[in-house]
Amino acid sequence: MSLIPEKIRKDFPIFRNNPDLIYLDNAATTQKPDSVVRSIVNYYENFYSNVHRGVYRISEEATSMYESARKNVSDFIGSGDPSNIVYTRNTTESINLLSYTIGRKLKKGDRILLTEMEHHSNIIPWYFLKEAGIKIDFAKVKEDFTLDYEDFASKLSPETKIASFTHVSNVLGTINDVRELTSMCHENSTIAVVDAAQSVPHMKVDVGKIDCDFLAFSGHKMLGPSGIGVLYGKEDLLTEMRPFLGGGEMIREVDYTNATWNDIPWKFEAGTQNVEGAIGLSSAMDYLKSLGMENVMDHERRLIKHLFARANEIDNLISFGPLDLEKRAAVFSFNIGDVISYSLVEAAIKKNIKISNSIHPHDVAAFMDHKNIAVRSGHHCAMPLMGHLGVAATARASPYIYNTISELDLFMDSIRDCSMEMKR
Ligand SMILES: Cc1ncc(COP(=O)(O)O)c(C=O)c1O
């Protein structure tokens, strides 16, 4: 079944309030449908209270909403058991949790394998472990913007205890075969961590099928509220891990000398939880389920195919990412021209100054903003990858369920206009 974005848009207050907004920054964060907003308001207006603490009615209701949201998350990613689902703030916190727990068990000389296409949130938490003598390796990205699986395999040494890799690159849109990577890891007795920030919102992800040991994602990138994220982990690993943060709720018993820990997942959820976040995330998953994740993916494929077709019309547009649609999610990073200049295109246009070389992505994004088109520009928290691509920055359009083909046409027209200004 094809998604009808024109119909979907009607469910989103932001588009009712800004009918001309062309929002193409979904890899950064997504808009929220009425149902998500209402689920949060319902909690605030009818059940607001702390969870797992009160014995009174609304607290028990809130606890039940919080825990049934966890069951929904567990079902959404095929985890099979809600206790394998830890609520965090976002993907970043999920990976920091891992670095602080499984990472701290590593010994000097042990290695961690990442890839050249990681977001900083899957690099920096592991860099913290360098102080303890842990070495970090990066598997290469090939010229066709896909991961070099042979290089990945060759860097899985006996010392590689953890490998952490993205499912979908937030810059290239490359979809990695995380099942294959996980299987390579397991043959080497390496723990496999998947950064699914850019995959869970866009495609059916099943942790049972991937067989990864951990998987992290963020609610705000999938129609849910900000401040709620997920870490999935295999039960035995979560059980043997030390807690991350200490405080209320994560303990079983405390005395003046010692403490013991709560069961999973609560051992990892210290302090007052983000109850509204969990409820909103669950509602976002219900919304996506009602569309069908296969349909979401098909819609995005149609959009990216259209972008490819239109991109061919613009001579000096350089896009980064695989051309094979099977290996590509709906992330379109591009530059106009090949030399990055910090020229202020807007000011130049006003003064009728000719811009002789390429346009800086920030200027492209500013140009687009004048047409009410929201695209991201910058290094996308992937500075090592930018270095590998030989650019300081790119502009990036990342469409989602509510984007239409005609919006993409306006976006492409505006790239063409921007590029024409450059040539003048
Ligand atoms: C691939 C990838 N990983 C991790 C993150 C970090 O997500 P968050 O900021 O929600 O923690 C992002 C955010 O853009 C991302 O694209």
The ligand as an SDF file (V2000), in Angstrom:
LIG
                    3D

 16 16  0  0  0  0  0  0  0  0999 V2000
   23.5810    7.6070   12.9550 C   0  0  0  0  0  0  0  0  0  0  0  0
   23.3150    8.4270   14.1830 C   0  0  0  0  0  0  0  0  0  0  0  0
   23.7150    7.9750   15.3660 N   0  0  0  0  0  0  0  0  0  0  0  0
   23.5060    8.6470   16.4900 C   0  0  0  0  0  0  0  0  0  0  0  0
   22.8680    9.8630   16.4840 C   0  0  0  0  0  0  0  0  0  0  0  0
   22.6610   10.5970   17.7690 C   0  0  0  0  0  0  0  0  0  0  0  0
   21.2980   10.7010   18.0490 O   0  0  0  0  0  0  0  0  0  0  0  0
   20.8310   11.5190   19.3230 P   0  0  0  0  0  0  0  0  0  0  0  0
   21.3200   12.9170   19.1340 O   0  0  0  0  0  0  0  0  0  0  0  0
   19.3530   11.4160   19.2800 O   0  0  0  0  0  0  0  0  0  0  0  0
   21.4480   10.8670   20.4950 O   0  0  0  0  0  0  0  0  0  0  0  0
   22.4480   10.4040   15.2760 C   0  0  0  0  0  0  0  0  0  0  0  0
   21.8130   11.7290   15.2190 C   0  0  0  0  0  0  0  0  0  0  0  0
   21.7130   12.3490   14.2070 O   0  0  0  0  0  0  0  0  0  0  0  0
   22.6650    9.6600   14.0960 C   0  0  0  0  0  0  0  0  0  0  0  0
   22.2730   10.1230   12.9100 O   0  0  0  0  0  0  0  0  0  0  0  0
  1  2  1  0
  2  3  1  0
  2 15  2  0
  3  4  2  0
  4  5  1  0
  5  6  1  0
  5 12  2  0
  6  7  1  0
  7  8  1  0
  8  9  2  0
  8 10  1  0
  8 11  1  0
 12 13  1  0
 12 15  1  0
 13 14  2  0
 15 16  1  0
M  END
$$$$
